[in-house]
Amino acid sequence: MEPAFLFFAGLFCMAGAALDWSWFFDNWRAKPFVEALGREGARLFYVALGTCLMSAAYYMR
């Protein structure tokens, strides 16, 4: 997988969590995380996911 793609996907996850985008968390793919963890927990999950994706991009370069 291309490191740039992973980097921008991680950046997108972190931006969605940091800016608390409603359309991001109302998406059917994010709904299970919001229902299981609550809105704040889902935000923390997406920050962690973004960090992992960005770290993977860094180590793949």
N, C-alpha and C positions, 0 to 999 in steps of 0.2 A: 504494500500500500504506500502511496506517495506521502512523504512526511509533511508536505505543505497542506494536503487535505486533512490530515490528522490535526495539525496545528490550528487550522481555521475552524474545524469542527469543535475542537476544545474551546476555542475562543468564543464561538457561537453559544455553546452550553454555558460558559461562564457569564456571558453577557445576558443571556436569558434569565439566569438565576439572579445576577446582581441587580438587574433593572426590573425584575419581577414582572416580566411580560405576561399579561393575561392570556394572549393567544398562544404563547409557548406552553403554558401549563394547562390550558383547556384542550390541547390536542389529545386525540385518542391514544397516542403512544405514551404520553406523559401521565395520563389519568391514573393508571395503576399505582404509580409512585406517589402521586398526590393523595390518593385514597389510603394507601398503606402508611405513608410517613407524615401526612399533613403537608400543608403548603410550605411551611418553613423547613421541614425535613426534606422535602423534595428539592427545595432550593439548595440546601447543603449537599444533597446527593449530586446535583448537577454541577455544583462547584468542584466537588471531588472528581467527578467524571471528566470535566474539562481539564482539570489539573493532570489527570492520568493520560488523557489524549495528547496534551501538549508535551508532557514528559516523554511519551513514546515517540513523538515526532522528533524531539531533540536527540534521543538516543539512536534513531534510525538514520540520521543525517551522516 
